[in-house]
Amino acid sequence: MYRASPNEGIAWITGASSGIGRGVAIELARRGYRVAATARRADVLAVLAREAQGFGGDISAHPADVTDASGIAGAINEIETSRGAIVLAFLNAGSYFIDAPESFGGEGFRRTFELNVGGTANCLGPVLRSMRPRGRGQIAINASLAGYGGLPQAAAYGASKAALINLAESLRLSLADTGISIQVVTPGFVRTPMNAQNKYPMPFTLPADDAARRICDGFERGGFEITFPKRLAWPMKAINLLPYPLYFWIVGRLTGGHGRAR
Ligand SMILES: NC(=O)c1ccc[n+]([C@@H]2O[C@H](COP(=O)([O-])OP(=O)(O)OC[C@H]3O[C@@H](n4cnc5c(N)ncnc54)[C@H](OP(=O)(O)O)[C@@H]3O)[C@@H](O)[C@H]2O)c1
């Protein structure tokens, strides 16, 4: 599979203004990449760009909203015109919106799918149209371990992440032999603003800079899935192979039936 390297072009990251995306932007710039950072908050991206001064690579700010398809296409065009071809895209922008069963199907569900799935699709279209004629590119989609199987209080979030895993699997097959490699990232709990207010236990939570290093190692290593921490990911893979009665019994016991998973 194609694996990008810093001298070949630009690394583009969405959701780069905080948490995992911010950590990956800094880590890639440290590793010598010229990074193009996208999120809605222009002021925060400007601070991030300054922070990378003195690194082997650099970071430029390209504010845009991933739910705005034409705005995102414009940002990609601006990045490629002003900085160079995107060879690595980390489609990471996403969030959790409350989708409790009593209010299910409303605003939380719509916003979750609009951002997590629709936003990723809005980025994928123009990035693929750019990479295809060049015959090379690496795209990593940030999903979550929550996409492996249903978890309590995560019907919209988990379903959106399951959709991204399926989408990445499909693209991986469809784009075989085109020179474009697709990866899916399935992190466990990472300490970020998204889950800062959580009251329930989050086993094996990692700091964002640790998660970022693991993700960047995964970009360099290649392979389809970048998943961590293994001590959470592998048991979660295993319980999803069990018959449903056992699956529901184990997940119910572990979460008390009302824990949330990101
Ligand atoms: N934290 C975890 O435990 C965990 C675990 C597994 C997967 N994930 C996934 O990791 C990704 C990043 O989450 P995080 O934990 O790092 O959360 P975070 O710190 O809240 O970061 C979310 C990022 O997405 C950006 N964003 C939100 N809406 C956007 C929009 N409409 N257009 C463009 N950018 C937008 C935010 O920036 P602006 O507000 O400036 O736009 C921010 O940079 C998400 O996809 C999340 O589902 C997180």
The ligand as a Gaussian input file, in Angstrom:
#p B3LYP/6-31G(d) Opt

LIG

0 1
 N      -11.835000      11.248000      22.558000
 C      -12.098000       9.970000      22.407000
 O      -12.146000       9.194000      23.383000
 C      -12.323000       9.402000      21.015000
 C      -12.298000       8.003000      20.866000
 C      -12.498000       7.472000      19.603000
 C      -12.699000       8.305000      18.514000
 N      -12.737000       9.659000      18.702000
 C      -12.964000      10.496000      17.509000
 O      -11.872000      11.364000      17.346000
 C      -12.293000      12.515000      16.614000
 C      -11.800000      13.760000      17.317000
 O      -12.409000      13.825000      18.591000
 P      -11.700000      14.438000      19.866000
 O      -11.946000      13.506000      20.974000
 O      -10.333000      14.865000      19.532000
 O      -12.686000      15.666000      20.128000
 P      -12.461000      17.245000      20.183000
 O      -11.272000      17.580000      20.992000
 O      -13.778000      17.789000      20.574000
 O      -12.127000      17.620000      18.658000
 C      -13.109000      17.676000      17.662000
 C      -12.521000      18.458000      16.496000
 O      -13.482000      18.472000      15.430000
 C      -13.641000      19.825000      14.990000
 N      -14.969000      20.003000      14.443000
 C      -16.161000      19.838000      15.071000
 N      -17.166000      20.145000      14.243000
 C      -16.587000      20.514000      13.059000
 C      -17.087000      20.955000      11.825000
 N      -18.411000      21.062000      11.595000
 N      -16.216000      21.266000      10.837000
 C      -14.882000      21.166000      11.040000
 N      -14.337000      20.742000      12.192000
 C      -15.195000      20.429000      13.184000
 C      -13.391000      20.670000      16.243000
 O      -12.950000      21.976000      15.910000
 P      -13.848000      23.303000      15.768000
 O      -14.782000      23.320000      16.938000
 O      -12.818000      24.388000      15.777000
 O      -14.527000      23.175000      14.459000
 C      -12.232000      19.901000      16.859000
 O      -11.021000      20.297000      16.256000
 C      -13.825000      12.426000      16.527000
 O      -14.177000      11.925000      15.257000
 C      -14.167000      11.420000      17.611000
 O      -15.372000      10.750000      17.350000
 C      -12.541000      10.225000      19.918000

